[in-house]
Amino acid sequence: MIKRVVYLGIDVQKAFGREAKSANLATLASKPEGDESTEVLNNARLAEAIYDAGGTVIVTKDWHNPVGTKIESNGQTLVDNRAADEFAIYGEHATQADGDSDLNAPLESALKSLEAKEGRRRTVIPVDHHEKVESGDSNRIFEVHKNVYDITLREELQDGVEKGAMVPNQAFWDLMKRQAAEGPVTVVLGGKIAEVCVRAGAFSLLGGIPELEVVVPEDAVSSLPSDLARQLKLPTKVEVMDELRERGARVVKTEEVLGWLIPS
């Protein structure tokens, strides 16, 4: 039985799957190793069950500006080209204007239900100080924005360059350390995409906060088709799950986690 638990959903967004505006990322749904619809639904089920068990719900969102976006910052006009390399590989994605950054409907619906239950809106943690987002004041429902694969890092804005300085995503680290401040805590980690953002975030958490027990329901983790992963010189989902086990994570099924949380 899990006593203290956090749901961490990595990038369960339209940008990664059949609703993606990028043709490259839409292949996630065209011939998946698993079942995108089931994987997304499992994330929603986990978020609701963990919240109802007294836990914390944290979702991340990949969040980019189109290349060449002009930003007013501290009295200067800066050009944001940070996403250029990533867009060259995967196509333009997770930009706010066209809804590509939105959570997939089942998880968004679950969060809205939890907000209504709590009577507070989710707390939104932006990736940049100049990001214009509305935030609520919930202390149990969080949306954290990110602009690189690994949620524990962020790329700073520098005028007109494709690579800014890479620094710790301190707001995210602080949030996770608060979860572990009272002793051991279990992080149930799902999301997209196994070979990229899930892998990067999980590895960093496993190495960065020893108090965290990381549990990965593999049927709540979406992936690239294995042939595409190999083409991109990435490990396959099966290989990622093996790596996570080797680093100390528990790889399970969603129903097992729900069994820990929901009284029979």
Secondary structure as GFF3:
##gff-version 3
##sequence-region A 1 264
A	DSSP	beta_strand	5	10	.	.	.	ID=ss1
A	DSSP	alpha_helix	23	30	.	.	.	ID=ss2
A	DSSP	alpha_helix	36	52	.	.	.	ID=ss3
A	DSSP	beta_strand	56	62	.	.	.	ID=ss4
A	DSSP	beta_strand	69	73	.	.	.	ID=ss5
A	DSSP	beta_strand	76	80	.	.	.	ID=ss6
A	DSSP	alpha_helix	84	90	.	.	.	ID=ss7
A	DSSP	alpha_helix	105	118	.	.	.	ID=ss8
A	DSSP	beta_strand	123	125	.	.	.	ID=ss9
A	DSSP	beta_strand	141	146	.	.	.	ID=ss10
A	DSSP	beta_strand	153	155	.	.	.	ID=ss11
A	DSSP	beta_strand	166	168	.	.	.	ID=ss12
A	DSSP	alpha_helix	170	180	.	.	.	ID=ss13
A	DSSP	beta_strand	185	191	.	.	.	ID=ss14
A	DSSP	pi_helix	194	198	.	.	.	ID=ss15
A	DSSP	alpha_helix	199	208	.	.	.	ID=ss16
A	DSSP	beta_strand	212	217	.	.	.	ID=ss17
A	DSSP	three_ten_helix	218	220	.	.	.	ID=ss18
A	DSSP	alpha_helix	226	231	.	.	.	ID=ss19
A	DSSP	alpha_helix	237	246	.	.	.	ID=ss20
A	DSSP	beta_strand	250	252	.	.	.	ID=ss21
A	DSSP	alpha_helix	254	261	.	.	.	ID=ss22
###
